[in-house]
Amino acid sequence: MTEPLANQPGELAGDYETVVVGSGYGGAVTAARLAERGRPVCVLERGKEWIPGTFPDTASELRKNLRGKTCPLGLFDYYLCEDIDVLKGNGLGGTSLVNANTALRPDPELFAHQGPGGRPRWPKLYRDLAGSGELWKYYERAESMLAVGHHPKALELAKVQLLKKRADQLTDHEFGPVNIAVNFKFDGPNDVGVAQKPCIGCNDCITGCNVRAKNTLYMNYLPYAKAHGAQIFTQIEVRSLTASPGGGYTVVYRRNEADKFGEERTLRARKVVLSAGTLGSTEILLRSAQGGFAASPRLGHGFSGNGDFLGLAYNGDHRANVLGFGNHLDSPRAKVRPGPTIVAAIRYNRSRPFAERLTVQDFSALPSGLVDLFRRALPVLAVTSGKGTRWGIQEVLAKVGRVGRDLLHWDPEGAANHSMVYLVMCIDDGAGTMTLGGDDKLKIGWPTLRKDPSFDRVRAELLEHARMLDATYVHLGRFNPLKLSDNLVTAHPLGGCHLAEDSDSGVVDVDGRVFDGQGGVHPGLFVVDGAIVPMAEAVNPFITISALAERIAEKMA
């Protein structure tokens, strides 16, 4: 199957049994499982449908696809906030379209972790399910559907070998390939009948896979939902909802065009599943609360960036082979095969308290459309904010020579291809807050973020990685002149609608039902996405979100 999944706009009706808002991991899983059980389901996605082969792969195309007032359907949605910025995907399949595919299970200790004052972060049900092992069957269900597995030649990749060099210096750690949602095996229809191709190692995972090798939700859960009767509509942005007098909900939405936002309209649904992502679902409930919709006082609280931290070891002595080439196999750039964006990881402090755990991954963030930008910009970044070691005259001349190569043209012997980008995840304090500003835009405030000692440990470790490679260390973040330092950037926003035992502790109950703030729940209203995750995981969170969705959808049906 290669035909589009989305229904025609004119088929959108005014009344539905179940509306699922969003098509990321929470929404796609829920829609698939409800449709599988014969429930009528309508999926509303605010982005457009991206057919593999049409994803942007040049710098100008990437720039044109930043979502904003004049580009509501842009693939990349970047939130600039006061303390931490957030990058998420916008399209049918949500952030799965532009993530790094990494399906890494968290440590079981996650679910028993206690926050300030010794208060458990997860509801008792999930602590018990994790303790008994029952929870992991939902992980297995999601892993099977997403067809995750190791890169078959992971340890042969240059960037993985460089990561291993640091691992060999450590104790109390685990190193090795990680499960990723990428196809390496077959050329043809997958288990749900969607045509796929094997990975060619092009490194364009985070700008959209034009090869059809990436196991995004567009390749599995969404076509499965469609095959079982679900209707799917794109370019539909849900804004808010109200309780209907006769039961169910009135959903306020707008249909956006390529260059402008649409006018607000309404439809009715007996049940609504908010799966618009951590920011989207929280924003919808906050806007609804402004209109009088009852919710927990914890709504918007407990935002976490999943401990995300990006660092760069620039212009070291070893080739890392991280320059992407897209699906252009006839290009000279295809001589360098980076592999998928993330392939392996080091997991630290395995015997230490859970709060001190962290994960470092080989995040080769140089897809084809960004290579030319990075090879010219990184020297400036390294000079202005880099930290290096002392080098002799020969080392300095070699480094200058590699920079010169990059400034002239694409060159695998240049400085950019002698660099490593690292994605680190740790346990942050999860004290961010999401609110709606007077301009009706979502704001994230987190005054204590830069004081979190977890990030001091991360910076120290990434500096050691850079020193080992005789490279210059640079923190990758957005400079914030108001703070005189770089903002952190996360692609893994969590929280805002926490799972909890009651509305004094969180926003939804253990089955994702939204508390009404008065001792009960709103009938037929759920949140199922990263917003319900109550804390950072120190690993990539999408497989946990998928597992939670599998369990909640099972109970919902």
HUTABEL-V798234 format. One record per pair of residues at least 24 apart in sequence whose ideal C-beta (glycine too) atoms are under 8 Angstrom apart, sorted by the first residue. I is the first residue (numbers start at 1). J is the second residue. Records with the same first field share a line. If there is no record, write none. Layout:
I: J / J
This chain:
1: 189 / 193 / 194 / 195 / 223
2: 51 / 194 / 195
4: 49 / 51
5: 49 / 92 / 218 / 222 / 223 / 226 / 232
6: 45 / 49 / 92 / 232 / 233 / 234
7: 231 / 232 / 233
9: 233 / 235 / 255
11: 231 / 233
12: 233 / 236 / 267
13: 42 / 267
14: 266 / 267 / 268
15: 267 / 268 / 269
16: 40 / 42 / 267 / 268 / 269 / 270
17: 41 / 269 / 270 / 271
18: 42 / 269 / 270 / 271 / 272 / 273
19: 43 / 44 / 251 / 267 / 269 / 271 / 272 / 273
20: 44 / 273 / 275
21: 238 / 251 / 272 / 273 / 274 / 275 / 276 / 280 / 281 / 284
22: 46 / 94 / 274 / 275 / 276 / 277 / 280 / 281 / 529
23: 92 / 93 / 94 / 217 / 222 / 232 / 275
24: 89 / 93 / 94 / 95 / 96 / 217 / 275 / 276 / 277 / 529 / 545
25: 94 / 95 / 96 / 217 / 529 / 530 / 542 / 545 / 546 / 549
26: 273 / 275 / 528 / 529 / 530 / 545 / 546 / 548 / 549
27: 94 / 273 / 275 / 276 / 528 / 529
28: 93 / 94 / 96 / 217 / 221 / 222 / 225 / 275
29: 142 / 145 / 221 / 528 / 546 / 549 / 550 / 553
30: 273 / 275 / 526 / 528 / 549 / 552 / 553 / 556
31: 221 / 222 / 225 / 230
32: 145 / 221 / 222 / 224 / 225 / 228 / 230 / 553
33: 549 / 550 / 553 / 554 / 557
34: 230 / 553 / 556 / 557
35: 224 / 225 / 226 / 228 / 229 / 230
36: 224 / 225 / 228
37: 557
38: 228 / 229
39: 557
40: 229
41: 225 / 229 / 230 / 231
42: 230 / 231 / 232 / 233 / 269
43: 222 / 225 / 230 / 231 / 232 / 233
44: 233 / 236 / 238 / 251 / 253
45: 91 / 92 / 94 / 232 / 233 / 234 / 235 / 236
46: 72 / 90 / 234 / 235 / 236 / 237 / 238 / 256 / 276 / 280
47: 73 / 75 / 89 / 90 / 91 / 92 / 94 / 234 / 235
48: 73 / 91 / 92 / 234 / 235 / 258
49: 91 / 92 / 234
50: 75 / 91 / 92 / 93 / 97 / 208 / 218
52: 208 / 209 / 210 / 211 / 212 / 218
53: 210 / 212 / 327
54: 210
55: 97 / 204 / 207 / 208 / 209 / 210
56: 207 / 208 / 369
57: 204 / 207 / 208 / 210 / 326 / 327 / 367 / 368 / 369
58: 368 / 369
59: 369 / 370 / 372 / 373
61: 369
62: 207 / 369 / 370
69: 261
70: 259 / 260
71: 258 / 259
72: 235 / 237 / 256 / 257 / 258 / 259 / 260 / 261
73: 235 / 256 / 257 / 258
75: 207 / 208
79: 279 / 442 / 444
80: 478
81: 443 / 444 / 445 / 487
82: 443 / 444 / 445 / 446 / 480 / 482 / 483
83: 432 / 444 / 445 / 446 / 447 / 449 / 450 / 480 / 483 / 487 / 488
84: 305 / 432 / 444 / 446 / 449 / 487 / 488 / 489 / 490
85: 477 / 478 / 487 / 488 / 489 / 490
86: 279 / 305 / 444 / 489 / 490 / 491 / 493
87: 489 / 490 / 491
88: 277 / 279 / 491 / 493
91: 234
92: 218 / 222 / 232 / 234
93: 216 / 217 / 218 / 222
94: 217 / 277
95: 277 / 491 / 542
96: 181 / 216 / 217 / 218 / 542
97: 208 / 216 / 218
98: 205 / 206 / 207 / 208
99: 205 / 206 / 491 / 540 / 542
100: 180 / 205 / 206 / 340 / 341 / 342 / 361 / 363 / 423 / 540
101: 180 / 181 / 182 / 205 / 214 / 215 / 340 / 341 / 342
102: 178 / 179 / 180 / 342 / 345 / 361 / 539 / 540 / 542
103: 142 / 143 / 146 / 148 / 178 / 179 / 180 / 181 / 540 / 542 / 543
104: 178 / 179 / 345 / 359 / 539 / 540 / 543
105: 136 / 139 / 539 / 543 / 544
106: 537 / 538 / 539 / 541 / 544
107: 354 / 357 / 538 / 539
109: 354
110: 354 / 535 / 537 / 538
111: 135
112: 354
113: 354 / 355 / 427 / 535
115: 430 / 535
121: 534 / 535
122: 499 / 534 / 535
123: 499 / 500 / 501 / 506 / 509 / 510
124: 501
125: 510
126: 499 / 510
135: 547 / 551
138: 547 / 548 / 550 / 551
139: 543 / 544 / 546 / 547
141: 547 / 550
142: 543 / 546 / 547 / 549 / 550
143: 179 / 543
145: 220 / 221 / 224
146: 181 / 215 / 220 / 221 / 543 / 546
147: 181 / 183 / 190 / 191 / 215 / 220
148: 179 / 180 / 181 / 215 / 543
149: 179 / 180 / 184
150: 177 / 178 / 179 / 180
151: 177 / 180 / 182 / 184 / 339 / 340 / 343
152: 184
154: 339 / 343 / 344
155: 344
157: 321 / 338 / 339 / 343 / 362
158: 318 / 319 / 320 / 321
159: 320 / 321 / 322 / 338 / 339 / 343 / 362 / 364 / 420
160: 339 / 343 / 344 / 362
162: 318 / 320 / 362 / 420 / 469
163: 344 / 345 / 346 / 360 / 361 / 362 / 420
164: 344
165: 468 / 469
166: 346 / 360 / 464 / 465 / 468
167: 346
169: 468
170: 346 / 348
172: 348 / 349 / 350 / 351 / 352
173: 346 / 347 / 348 / 349 / 350
174: 346 / 347 / 350
175: 344 / 345 / 346 / 347
176: 344 / 345
177: 343 / 344
178: 342 / 343 / 344 / 345 / 361
179: 543
180: 340 / 342 / 343
181: 214 / 215 / 216
182: 213 / 214 / 215 / 340
183: 213 / 214 / 215
184: 213
190: 219 / 220
191: 220
192: 219 / 220 / 223 / 224 / 227
193: 223 / 227
194: 218 / 219 / 220 / 223
199: 339 / 340
200: 327 / 329 / 337
201: 337 / 338 / 339 / 340
202: 324 / 325 / 326 / 327 / 334 / 337 / 338 / 367 / 368
203: 322 / 323 / 324 / 325 / 338 / 339 / 340 / 341 / 364 / 366 / 367 / 368
204: 324 / 326 / 327 / 367 / 368 / 369
205: 340 / 341 / 342 / 367
206: 341 / 365 / 367
207: 367 / 368 / 369 / 370
210: 326 / 327
211: 327
237: 261 / 262
238: 276 / 284
239: 264 / 284 / 287
240: 284 / 287 / 288 / 291 / 293
241: 272 / 284 / 288 / 293 / 525
242: 288 / 291 / 292 / 293
243: 293 / 522
244: 268
247: 523
248: 524
249: 524 / 525
270: 524
271: 524 / 525 / 526
272: 524 / 525 / 526
273: 512 / 526 / 527 / 528 / 556
274: 497 / 514 / 525 / 526 / 527 / 528 / 529 / 531
275: 527 / 528 / 529 / 549
276: 529
277: 493 / 529 / 530 / 531
278: 303 / 493 / 494 / 495 / 496 / 497 / 529 / 530 / 531
279: 434 / 442 / 493 / 496
280: 529
281: 496 / 497 / 527 / 529 / 531
282: 434 / 442 / 496 / 497 / 531
283: 434 / 436 / 442
285: 497 / 507 / 514 / 527
286: 434 / 435 / 436 / 442
287: 436 / 440
290: 436
294: 516 / 517 / 518 / 522
295: 507 / 514 / 515 / 516 / 517
296: 503 / 504 / 506 / 507 / 515 / 517
297: 503 / 504 / 517
298: 498 / 500 / 503 / 504 / 505 / 506 / 507
299: 496 / 497 / 507
300: 433 / 434 / 435 / 496
301: 433 / 434 / 495 / 496 / 498
302: 430 / 431 / 432 / 495 / 496 / 498 / 506 / 534 / 535
303: 430 / 431 / 432 / 433 / 434 / 444 / 446 / 493 / 494 / 495 / 496
304: 428 / 430 / 432 / 493 / 494 / 495 / 533 / 535 / 536
305: 428 / 432 / 449 / 488 / 490 / 492 / 493 / 494 / 536
306: 425 / 428 / 490 / 492 / 493 / 494 / 536 / 537 / 538 / 540 / 541
307: 358 / 424 / 425 / 426 / 427 / 428 / 454 / 458 / 536 / 538
308: 423 / 424 / 425 / 488 / 489 / 490 / 491 / 492
309: 423 / 424 / 425 / 426 / 455 / 458 / 459 / 462 / 475 / 488
310: 363 / 365 / 421 / 422 / 423 / 424 / 475 / 476 / 477 / 489
311: 421 / 422 / 424 / 458 / 459 / 462 / 465 / 466 / 473 / 474 / 475 / 476
312: 378 / 381 / 419 / 420 / 421 / 422 / 473 / 474 / 475 / 476
313: 419 / 420 / 422 / 462 / 465 / 466 / 469 / 471 / 472 / 473
314: 378 / 381 / 382 / 386 / 415 / 419 / 466 / 471 / 472 / 473 / 474
315: 378 / 382 / 399 / 402 / 403 / 415 / 418 / 419 / 471 / 472
316: 418 / 419 / 420 / 466 / 469 / 470 / 471
317: 395 / 398 / 418 / 469 / 470 / 471
318: 418 / 469
319: 412 / 413 / 417 / 418
320: 364 / 417 / 418 / 419 / 420
321: 412 / 417
322: 364 / 366 / 416 / 417 / 419 / 420 / 421
323: 366 / 371 / 410 / 412 / 416 / 417
324: 364 / 366 / 367 / 368 / 369 / 370 / 371
325: 368
326: 367 / 368 / 369
328: 368
332: 410
333: 368 / 371 / 410
335: 412
336: 412 / 417
338: 364 / 366
339: 364
341: 365 / 367
342: 423 / 540
347: 539
348: 461
354: 427
355: 427 / 454
356: 427 / 454 / 457
357: 426 / 427 / 538
358: 424 / 425 / 426 / 427 / 454 / 457 / 458 / 461 / 538
359: 424 / 425 / 426 / 538 / 539
360: 422 / 423 / 424 / 461 / 462 / 465
361: 422 / 423 / 424 / 425
362: 420 / 422
363: 421 / 422 / 423
364: 420 / 421
365: 421
366: 416 / 421
371: 410 / 416
372: 410
374: 416
375: 406 / 407 / 410 / 414 / 415 / 416
376: 406 / 407
378: 406 / 415 / 416 / 419 / 474
379: 403 / 406 / 407 / 415
381: 474
382: 472 / 474
385: 474 / 475 / 486
386: 472 / 473 / 474
387: 463 / 466 / 472 / 473 / 474
388: 466 / 471 / 472 / 473
389: 466 / 467 / 470
391: 470
395: 470
418: 471
419: 471
420: 465 / 469 / 471
421: 476
422: 462 / 465
424: 458 / 461 / 462
425: 492 / 536 / 537 / 538 / 539 / 540
426: 454 / 455 / 457 / 458 / 536 / 538
427: 454 / 535 / 536 / 538
428: 452 / 454 / 455 / 536
429: 454
430: 494 / 495 / 534 / 535 / 536
432: 495
434: 496
449: 488
450: 483 / 485
455: 488
492: 530 / 540 / 541
493: 530
494: 530 / 531 / 533 / 534 / 535 / 536 / 537 / 541
495: 530 / 531 / 533 / 534 / 535
496: 531
497: 527 / 531 / 532
498: 531 / 532 / 533 / 534
499: 532 / 533 / 534
500: 534
506: 534
507: 531 / 532
508: 532
511: 552 / 555 / 556
512: 548 / 552 / 556
526: 552 / 556
528: 552 / 553
